[in-house]
Amino acid sequence: MSNAHGDEADATTTADGYTGKVTVGGPADTRALPGLTVTKVAVGPADNNAYLLRCPVTGEQLLIDAANEADTLLRLVGDAGLATVVTSHRHGDHVQALAEVVAATGATTVAHADDAPQIPVPTSRVVHDGDEITVGRATLRAIHLVGHTPGSIALLYDADPAAPHLFTGDCLFPGGPGNTFGNADAFVTLMDDLERKVFGPLPDTTWIYPGHGFDSTIGTERPHLAEWRARGW
């Protein structure tokens, strides 16, 4: 989890009414992007976000983080089936429902090579920085961000380069980077990766979907990079 879940953040409501403000036990929130539908739901005692991505052309579905409440996630999946589950990182609060969801759907499991051995469900496909993961005709790109865990990944959907979408797991939240648990070297590594691989190449319009809490944008967070560096977490 993070040091800054950013519950105070107020991401702009989109034209279709999406806010990303979901709560455990409450309804999911859905938005239609060009070539991809995103449904966000909050599950479990750690208030984890899980994201169901659906290709509107083929109907194929991909889940980011089978974190908890398998019944909730399987209802979200519905009769359309689930092709893939991507685990953003190895921490236990992000995999509580993984075994049950995979058993029920037969989904392919995906995780970064450096975290896969510690995930309690076998990983069908290990990925590295820059690898592509498809859901129907949509393509996501894995961005390896070291620090929260050795194998944390964010997933970038940039079919519209002017307005990308980034699923950050626990590496980036409204208000700061993910928790590095007092490890100064890990903090520097995470900040370096965020600045080089996220804030450097991506525009301010990039929408951030974190592993806990509300959404944000790169433009909202960018002015605070020096502040985060200075405080050291």
N, C-alpha and C positions, 0 to 999 in steps of 0.2 A: 504494500500500500504506500501511500505518499505522505509527505509532511504537509501537503497543501492540496486537499481535495477540492478547494475552490467552490464550496457550496454558496459563497457570496456572489459568484459570477452570474451574469445575466446575459447569456448569449442571445442574440437578436432572434426574434421570432421570424421564421421564413414565410414566404408568400403562401405556402400550403399549410401554415399553422404549426409547423414543427418547432419545438423549443428545446428538446433534449432534457427537459426537467421531469425525469421519471423517479418514482419512489417504490421501494419494496412493497409488494402487495397491490400496487396501483397499476393502471393500464400502461401498455407499451406506447411508444410514440414512433410514428412512421413518417418518412419523407421520401419522395420520388426524385431521384437524381437522373440526369441523362444516362441511360443505360444501366441503372442500378437502383433498387429500392432498399432503403436502410430502415430497419426496425430496431429500436433500442428498448431494453427492459432492464429493470433493476432487480437483483435477486440476492437472497441470503443475508446473514447477520453482518457481513462486512460491506453491505450495500454495493455489491459488484454490478457493473454494467456488462450486459451481454448484447451482442449485435448480430442480428440475422440479416444477411445480405441476399438479395434475390435478383437474378437476371430476369427482367421483364419479357425478354424474347423467348428464352428457353424454359424458364421456370425453375432452373437449377438454383439451389440454395447453399449458402455457406454460413457457418456460425463462428463468430469470434468469441472465444472463451465460454466454455460450458462450465460456468463458475459454480452454480448452485441451483437448487430447485429444478431438478430434472423434469418434473411434471410441467412446470411453467414453460420451460424451454421447448419441450416436445409439443405442447399445445400451440406454441408459437410456430413451430415447424409445420404442424398440421399434416395433411395428406400429401403434400407436395414432395415430401422426402427431404433428406439432407445429404448432400454429396460430400461435404468437407467440414471439419472442425479445426480451426486454427487456434492454438494456445499461445497467447502473447508472451507468457513466461511461466516459469516453473512453480511459482508460489502456490501453496495449497488452497488459498481462497479462490483461485482462478480455475481449479480443476475438480471441484467437489462433485459435479454432475457429469464429468467427462465419461466415466465408464458406463453409466446408465444410458446416456444419450447415444454413445457409439453402439452399445449393444442393441438399442432399439432401432437404430437407423442404418447401421452398417457404414457410417460415414468414414471417410479417409481422415486420419489424424495428421496434423502438420504442426511442426515446431522447429525452432532453430536448433542446430546441431549441438550447441553448447549448453542448452537446457534440457534437451530431449531425454537424456539418461535419468534425470531426476523427476520426470513426470510419471505418475503411477499408472499410466496406460501406455502401451507401446505406441511409438510414433511411426506411422506408416511412411511419412515422407519428411526428411529433414531438409531445412532450407538454410541458405546463407544470405548475406547482404546482397541485395539486388535481384534475388530470385523472384520469378513471377508465379503468382497463384491465381488461377482462373476460377470464376463462377459464371458458368454459361459463357456468354460472349464478353463479359467484363473481365478486366485484368487488374489485379492488385500487385504491388511491388513491396517486397519485404525490405525494411530498413533496420539494420542491426544497430542497436543502441546499448552500449555496454555500461553497466554501473548499478542499475537496480538489481539486475541479475546478470550473469555472464552472457546469457543468450536471449535477452529481451528483444522483441521486435515490434516495430510499428508497421502498419499496412497502409500504403498510399494508393488511393484511387484518383487518377488525374486524367480521366477521359477529357475533361475540360481543363486545360492547363492554366486558364485564368481563374479557376475556382476549384482547386483540388480539395480532397477530403482525406484526413489522416486519422487512423485509429491507433492511438498511442499506448494502449495498455497502461502500465503504471510508470511509464518513462516521462510523461509530461501531463501536467494538470493545469487548470486555471490557477495561477498563483505560484507556480514553481515546478521544478523537476521532481521526479520520483524520489522516494526515500533511498538513501545509500547507507543508512544505519550507522552513521558516525565514521564511515570509512572515507577519509579525505581523498585518497587516491581514486576511489570509485566515483566520488562526487565530481572530481575534475574530469574523469573519463566521460561520465555521462554528459556534463555540460559541454565538453569539447565535441562529442558526437552530435548533441542537439544543435549546437551552433553550426557545425560543418554540414550535417546531413539534413537538417530540418529548417532552421531559421535562415541558413545561407541560401539554399536553392528555392525555397518555397515562398510564394507571395503572401502578403498580409491577408488576402481573402481566403486562405486555407482554413477550412473548418476542422477543429480538433474534437475528436470523440475519445474521452479518456476511459480508463478502466474503472473509475469510481466518480460519482458526482456529475456535475453539469458540464456542458460543452463550452468551448471557447473558440477563438480564432488566433492564428499566428499574429495578426496585427494587434490584437488586444494584449498579447503576452510579450511581444518583441521589446517594448520600451523598458521592460523590467530585467533584462538579461544581466546587466551590470549589477543590479541590486541583488539578484540571486547569487552571482559570483561572490559578492562582498559578504553576504551572510553565511555562505558556505553550506547551505542545504537547500 
